[in-house]
Amino acid sequence: MAERYTVRNTVFESGERFPLLLDARTGMPLFDPTVFVISEFRARNRASATIEQVLRALKVTHKIIQRGTLATCSTAAKGANVKSGVQAA
């Protein structure tokens, strides 16, 4: 099975390296993870290797959410069990 997400390093004209979490099918960066690493890590001058590791962790999280084994914020707030879809009492 092919990977749905991939982390790739982009090199800007200035020579700066910036990793991105991409949808492997379209080649487009995922918006939310990109905004997160820019605002939380790049803004604090973290190394590109650190940002890459954060994106790899987010990649795993996205895979778990896709499989339905982790409640997202919206389903957790509703009290629903992701696997059964049953509302908590």
C-alpha positions as CSV (number, residue, x, y, z in Angstrom):
1,M,0.0,0.0,0.0
2,A,1.4,3.4,-1.0
3,E,1.9,6.1,1.6
4,R,-0.8,8.8,1.6
5,Y,1.5,11.4,3.2
6,T,5.1,12.2,2.8
7,V,7.6,14.6,4.3
8,R,9.8,16.4,1.8
9,N,12.4,19.1,2.3
10,T,12.1,22.2,0.2
11,V,15.1,24.4,-0.5
12,F,14.4,28.1,-1.0
13,E,16.5,30.3,-3.3
14,S,18.1,31.8,-0.1
15,G,19.3,28.2,0.8
16,E,16.9,27.8,3.7
17,R,15.6,24.3,4.0
18,F,12.0,23.9,5.0
19,P,10.2,20.5,5.4
20,L,6.6,20.1,4.3
21,L,4.0,17.4,4.9
22,L,2.6,16.6,1.5
23,D,-0.4,14.6,0.3
24,A,1.5,12.1,-1.8
25,R,-1.4,11.8,-4.3
26,T,-1.6,15.5,-5.2
27,G,1.9,16.7,-4.1
28,M,0.2,19.6,-2.2
29,P,1.3,20.5,1.3
30,L,-1.3,20.0,4.0
31,F,-2.5,23.4,5.2
32,D,-2.9,22.9,9.0
33,P,0.4,21.1,9.7
34,T,2.2,23.7,7.6
35,V,0.6,26.6,9.5
36,F,1.4,24.8,12.8
37,V,5.1,24.3,12.2
38,I,5.5,27.9,10.8
39,S,3.8,29.5,13.8
40,E,5.1,27.2,16.6
41,F,8.6,26.1,15.4
42,R,9.9,28.2,12.6
43,A,8.9,31.4,14.4
44,R,11.1,30.2,17.3
45,N,14.1,29.6,15.0
46,R,14.0,25.8,15.4
47,A,16.2,23.8,13.1
48,S,14.8,22.2,9.9
49,A,15.5,18.8,11.3
50,T,13.3,19.6,14.4
51,I,10.5,20.7,12.1
52,E,10.9,17.6,10.0
53,Q,10.5,15.4,13.1
54,V,7.4,17.3,14.2
55,L,5.9,16.8,10.7
56,R,6.7,13.0,10.8
57,A,4.8,12.8,14.1
58,L,1.9,14.7,12.6
59,K,2.0,12.2,9.6
60,V,1.6,9.3,12.0
61,T,-1.3,11.2,13.8
62,H,-3.0,11.8,10.4
63,K,-2.7,8.1,9.6
64,I,-4.2,7.1,12.9
65,I,-7.1,9.5,12.5
66,Q,-7.8,8.2,9.0
67,R,-8.1,4.6,10.3
68,G,-10.6,5.8,12.9
69,T,-8.7,4.7,15.9
70,L,-8.3,8.2,17.5
71,A,-11.1,10.5,18.3
72,T,-10.8,13.9,16.8
73,C,-11.6,17.0,18.8
74,S,-15.1,17.2,17.4
75,T,-16.0,13.6,18.0
76,A,-14.4,13.7,21.5
77,A,-16.4,16.8,22.3
78,K,-19.6,15.1,21.3
79,G,-18.7,12.1,23.5
80,A,-19.0,9.7,20.6
81,N,-16.9,6.5,20.4
82,V,-15.1,6.7,17.0
83,K,-15.2,2.9,16.3
84,S,-18.8,2.4,17.2
85,G,-20.2,5.8,16.6
86,V,-22.3,5.4,19.8
87,Q,-23.0,8.5,21.9
88,A,-21.6,8.3,25.4
89,A,-24.3,8.3,28.1
